[in-house]
Amino acid sequence: MPSVKLLETVSGPSGTGLVWTDGYGMGLLERVTSNRTGAILIAAALLCSSGQSLAQSSGNGVSNFFGNIFSGQKAVAQQAMPGPDGSPPPWSGEDGASGHPLMTASAIRQAAANFQNCVASMWPDAARRNVTQQNFERFTAGLEPDLRIMDLMDSQPEFTKAIWDYLDILVNDNRLAKGGEILAQYKPQFDAVEKAYGVDRYIIASIWGIESNYSTQVGDRNVVRSTATLACIGRRQAYFKDEFLTAIEILNRGDLRPEQMRGSWAGAFGPTQFMPTAFKRYAVDADGDGRRDVVDNVADLIASTANNLKKDGWQTGRSWGYEVVLPEGFNFMLADKSKAMTIAQWQSQGLKRADGKPFPDTTERAYLLAPAGMQGPGFLMLQNFRVIMKYNPAEAYALAIGHFADRLRGGPPFVQPWPRQERVLSRAERLELQQLLAQRGFYKGTPDGQFGGQTREALRSFQVSIGAPADGFASSDVLERLRGR
């Protein structure tokens, strides 16, 4: 899978808020561009403390939420209001928050003025992909750029939700009930897919539920228009040119009809949110009707999602991970994605399953995730968790998927409590925290208010220097200690 994502490095949570990035300099939203946008905002109004909605105007699911968290300095998307007729708000006309030269208002206007020429210039590339000229002209006829996407691409909410609030939103009784109905309704399709691909039905049902709330929030933007806009305007043109051309290929082949290709602003479509290039790699014709329809054909949808996970390394019959209890005085420097050990080695460090059950296989390798540091539960993450992260490179997302799948299977909620008393840092406070860490020589990056692995490591080093548990958790107390109060 391509490694271009839409957020910043999700090497691990380092704060109370959902402020993870995937390490590619764009944040979770750009992961959307590389994999599938998925639910960028399950209802961003719920996910942002300010109450402002940052959803793509369609308001699709979770992955889309990630896309709007860390792209830049100002929350342009929050300023635009829907039109009087309820239509999507227009482009703000302002510079993008990322500061990228192609995201300035003048650069956007200049590129928009050349939009038709840009689209036409991609015909030779489409021809090399065996797209007919007639179809290329038909599928691009009358295309106009959707400049509102520029605001969505560079939006930056001031506040974010904590991981426990995020999990509460995604893994809820209503969604669990609907998931149970889906599993029963399509049991033959899930049976066939488990036999053919060896991928757990509950994981597939979980992705379906979290990405689109079981097909009720798939997005309403024209995928061809969105990807064409992004291929010709803004800071991700090379990436989106491939997505645009692939979208045209899909239509040319006849797998989907134009009206079916509606989705997120970044081009993800269908109930489990495939980007066009992901569709090209993983979509399958499960029922043999000659079309790979991941939008309206449930057999194709389930099989294609399973094929995606299987090709990414899914291990049949294995869990995604385990909730664990950390011993008193635990060395949190071990809680790092790069420090995988066998379960037996983790046991030697004093870790135990939170439910008291034995580990099925102590030879499996896992890394430790401690999203809330010493104040919350720990999790040992296995190979299948890494596979889920290839679907969406955010640990919060992958944890939600794994946990939701376990709940669909009949499992209980997490055993240990979250530190719900903790206040989520605002963006200004996150920026200040990084600046203070940099002043003390702990943080080597450029302070931007975006938390990733580098911030977590800097926090740990600071905590060690003051004799505090080095859990890398960006609490308000740590900020106060940095302020010298």
N, C-alpha and C positions, 0 to 999 in steps of 0.2 A: 504494500500500500504506500502511496506517496506520503511523505512526512510533512507536508505543508499543512499546518492547521491554522485555525483562526483565533488563537488567544495568546497567551504567553506560557512559558514552561510549566507544565503541571508536574513538576518533579515532586510535588508533595505540598499539602496544605501548610501554610505557615501563619495563619491568622484565624481570628474568630469568624471573619466573613468569608463569603464565597469569592475569594479574590485569587483564585489560582489561574495560572496561565500555562500554555503547553510548551513553551520554550522556543517558539518560532517567531517571537517578536510581534505577535498580533493578538494573542489572547484566544480564549475559547471560541471566539466567534470565528476565527479563521480556521479553526479546526473544522468548522462547518464547511469551509471552502474545500478542505481536502478530503474529508470523509463524506459526511452528509451533514447538513445543517441541523437536522433533527429539530427538536423543539427548542429553538433558541430562547423562547420565553414561554414557559407554561402558562404564565400570566404574569408577565414581568411586574405588573402592579403588585402581585403578591410577593415577588422575589426582591423588590426594591423597597427599602424602608420608607423612602420618600413617597411611595404610593404612585409614582409616575410610571406609566406604561412605556416600556422600551421595546415592546414586541414588534415584530415585523407586522405590518398592518394586519396580516392575517391572524397574528397571535398564535403561532404554532407551538410546539412543545418545548421541552427542556433544553435541548442542545442550543436552540436559538437564544435562550437566556444567556448562555455562556458567551455567545458572540458579542453581546453588547456590554460586557463588564469592563474590559480593560483596553479598549482601543485607543484612548487618547485623553486629552486634558479637559475637555468640556463636554457637557451632556447636551450636545446639539439636538439629539433626537427627542429629548424631553421637551424642547421648546415648541416644536411644531404641533399644531392642533389639527384635528380632522376638519375637512371642509364642511360647510353648512348642510350639504346633502349626505354627510356621513362618509364621503369619499376619503381615500388616504390623504394625509397631509402632503403638501408639496415640499420640494427641497427647501431648506432654510435659506440657501444662498450664501452660507457662511463657509469659512475655511474649515476643513476637517480637523478633528481634535488630535489626530496622530502627528500633525506637523509635517507630513510627507509632502514633498513639492508637487506631486500629482493630485493632492487632495486640497490644494488651495482653491478658493472660489473661482479665480481667473482661469486656472488650469482645467477645472471641471467645465466651465462654460466653453472654453476653447475646444476641448475634446467633444463636448456635446454638439457643437456646431459642425463637427466633422464626423458625426456618428454614422450617417448613411454611407459615406465613403469608406469608413472603417469596416462596416459590416460587409459591404461589397468586396472589399479587399481580401476577405477571408474565403471567397469562393474557390480560388485555386486549391487551398488547403482542404476544403470540403470535397472537391473533385477527387483529390488524391485518396480520400476515404470512401470513394465510390458513391458519393451522393450525386444524384442527377441534378443538372442545372435547373430543370423544371421544378424539382422539389425544393432546391435551395431558394429559388425565387419565391415559391409559394409560401414556405415557412418563414421567410423574412420580410414578406411584403407588408408595407405599412408600419414596420417597427419604429418606435420612437424610444429614446432613452428614458429610463425610469430614474430620474435624478434623486428622488427621495432615498434611494439605496445608499447614496453617498453619506447621508446623515446616519443611517442605520449602521453602516460599516464603521464609522468613527465615533459612535456614541460612547459616553462614559458616565454611568450613574454615580451619583455622589455616595450612595449607601448601597450595601449589599446585605444579603441574609446570611446568617450563620448556617453551618452545615446541618445542624439539627433541625432548623426551620425548613431548610431545603428538603431534607428527607421527609419531614412531616407533610409537606405539600405533595410530594411525589408518591409516597407510599401511604395511601389513605384507604379508609374502608370502602368508599365508593369505587375507587379504581380496582381494589382487590375483588370486589363483588363482580364488577364487569369482566375482570380477567378470568374469573371462574366460569362465567357464562361463555366467554370466547373459547376457553379450553374445552368445554363440553360441546359447544356448537360445532367446532371444527376438529373434533377428536380424530376422525379418519385421516385428515390432512396432517395433523401433528404426529399420529402414529407412523404414517408413511415417511415423514421427514426424519423422525428419530431413527428409523430403521436404515434409511438411505445415507444420512449424514452423521449420525451419532451425536447430534447436538440436542441438549436438554430442551424440551418443549417449554419449560417454565422460563428459561432465559429468553427464548424467542417471544413468548407472550409478554414478558416484562419489557423488552425493547419496544414492542408494538404499543404497549400501554403508556410507557413513559415518553416515547417520541411523538405520539399523536393522540394520546388518550383514546386509543382504539378507533382510529380513523375519523375522529370528530374534529381534530385540529391539524390538518395536513398542510395548510397554507393555501393562499388564493392568488399568488402572483404567477404570471406567465413565465415559465422557466426559460424559454428561449429569449424573451425580452430581458429578464434579469441577467442571464449569463452574457447576453450580447452587451448590455450596459456595462457590466463589469469587465468585459473583454476589451472595451474601447475607452473606458473612463476610470480613473482612479488608480490606486496603488497595487492592484493585483492582476493586471491585465494579462500577463503571460499565463498565469494559472487559469484564469477564467476563459481564455481563448480556447483552451483544450476542453473545458466544460461546455462551452457554447457549441463547438464543432461536434462534440460527442452527443449533445442534445439533438442536433440536426441529424446525426447518424441514426439515432434511435427512431426518430420520426420517419426518416427515409426507409428504414428497414421495415417499418410497420408494426413494431412491437407495441407502441402506444400511439394514441391519437393526440393531436394538438391539445384538445380540451382536457385530456387526462394529465398533461404535463403542467400542473399548477402546484406551486409549493412555496418555499421560503424565499426571501429576497436573495439569498445566496445560491438558489437553484436546487435545493434538496426537495425531493418530491416523494409521494407515496406514504403509506402508514408507518413504515419504518425508516423513512427519510434517506433515500439513496441520492447521492450526487450523481450526475450523468456518468462520470467516469467510473464510479463505483458500480453503477448499474451495468455498464459495459463489461466489467470484470466478473461480477458475481451473479447477475440475474440468470435464472434458468426457467425453462419451459416445463413445468412440473406435470402439467396435464396433457401435453402433447398436442396442443391446438395450433402450434406454429408461431405463437406469440409469447414473449416474456412480459407478462403484465403484472407488475408489482403494485399496481394501483387498485384495480378492481377484481383481480383474480386471486382469491385467498390461497389456493394451492401454490401458485407462483410466488406470492408474497412470502409465505412461510418458508418455502424451499430456498428461495433466493437469500433470505436473511440467514438461514442455516448454512448455506454454502459460503456466505461471507465469513461467518465465524469459523467454519471448518477450515477454510483456506488460510485463515489467520492463525491457525494452530490450536483450535479447540481440542481439549482432551476429554474423550468420552468417559462418562461415569465419575468424573472428578468434580469437586466443589470449586467455587471461585475463591473461597477463603473462610476464615474462622474468626469470630469475635474472641478476643483473649483478655485475660486479666494480667496486668503487669505487676511485678512484685515491688515492694517498698524499696526505694533507692535505686530503681532501674536506671541504667545508662541509656539515656535517650539519644545519644550519638549513634546508637545502633538502629534507630528508627529512620532508615533511609532506603530508598529504592535500590541503591547500588550495593546494599549490604545484605544480600540474600543468604540464608543458611537453611540447613535441613530443619524439619520440625523438631527432630531430636536435639539439635543444637539449641534451638529456641527453648526447648524444655529445660535444658541445662542452665539457661539464663533465668529460669524461674517462671516462664510463661505457662499459663494453663488456659484451657478453653473456659469461656465464661459460663457455659451451661453445665460444666462438670463432666462432660462426656470425654472419652479418650479420643485422640486423633486417629483417624482411620489408617493413615500411612505416615509414619514418622520419617520416611526417607524423602518425602516431597520437599522441594525447596520453596521457600517463601520469603518475602520481605515484610517488614513491620511498618504499618501505617498507624500513626497516632494523630488523628485530625484535630483533637482538642488537647494535645499534650498530656500532661500528667492528670488533668482534670476530667478526662473522658475515657471512653473505651479504646482499646487497641484492636488491631485487626492484622492477622497474618494473611498476606495476599499470595495466591498461587498462580500458576500459569494461566488458568482461565480468566483470572482478573486482568492479567496483562492483555489477553485477547479482547476482553470487553473494552479496554482502554484503546485498542486499535480502532474500535468502532467509534469511540469518542474519547480523546486523550485527556480526560479530566477525572481525577480520582473520585471526586464527589459524585460525578455521574455514574462511574463504574460501581461505586459502593451502593448507590441507589438501585441500579439494575440488579446487582447480586442479591441485595436484601429483599427487593420486591419479588424476585424469583423464589427465594426461600419462603416468603410469606404466601405466595400462590401455592407453593407445595404443601402448605399447612404448618410451616414453622412459626415460631413465636417472634415477637419484637426483640430488639436488642436488649440484653440483660442489664447492662450498666447504664447509669444515667449520664446525660450530657450536662455540661456546665451552663445551664440555661440562664443563669444569673449574669453571665458575661455579656458585656455590651460590645456590639460590633463597631469596630473603628470606622470612622468616616474616611472618605478618600483623602481629605486634607490631613487627617491624623496618620493615615498610612504613609503619606508622602513625608510628613514630619518625622515619623519613626525611622524611615530609611535615611533621611538627612542626618538625623542624630547618630545613627549607626555609622554613617560615612564619616562624620566629624570625629568620631572616636576610633576610626581606622578599621572598623569591622566589616563595613559594606563597601565593595569595590565597584559596584555598578553605578549607573546613573539613576538617582532617585526619580521614580515616576508614579509612585502610589500603587504599583502593581506587584503583588507578592508572588514569588516563585521560590524555587529551591535556593537561590542565592540569598534571598532575604532570610529564609529559614536558617541557613547556615550562619549568617551574620548574627542573627538573634541568639543562636546557641552559643556562639563565641562570647557574646556580651554576657549571657547568663552565667557562663563558666567564670567570667572575670569578676562577677559579683557574688559568686558562691551560691547561685540559685540553680534549681534543676534545669538542665539544658534541654528543654523539650521543644524549643523553637516556636512556641505558641505566642502569637502577637496579641496579648491581652492589654487591656487598658492599664493594668498595673505595671507591665513591662514598659509601656510608654512613659508612665510617670517616673519610673526608675531612670529611664534614659534622660528625662528632663531634669533629673537630679532632685526630685521632690520626695 
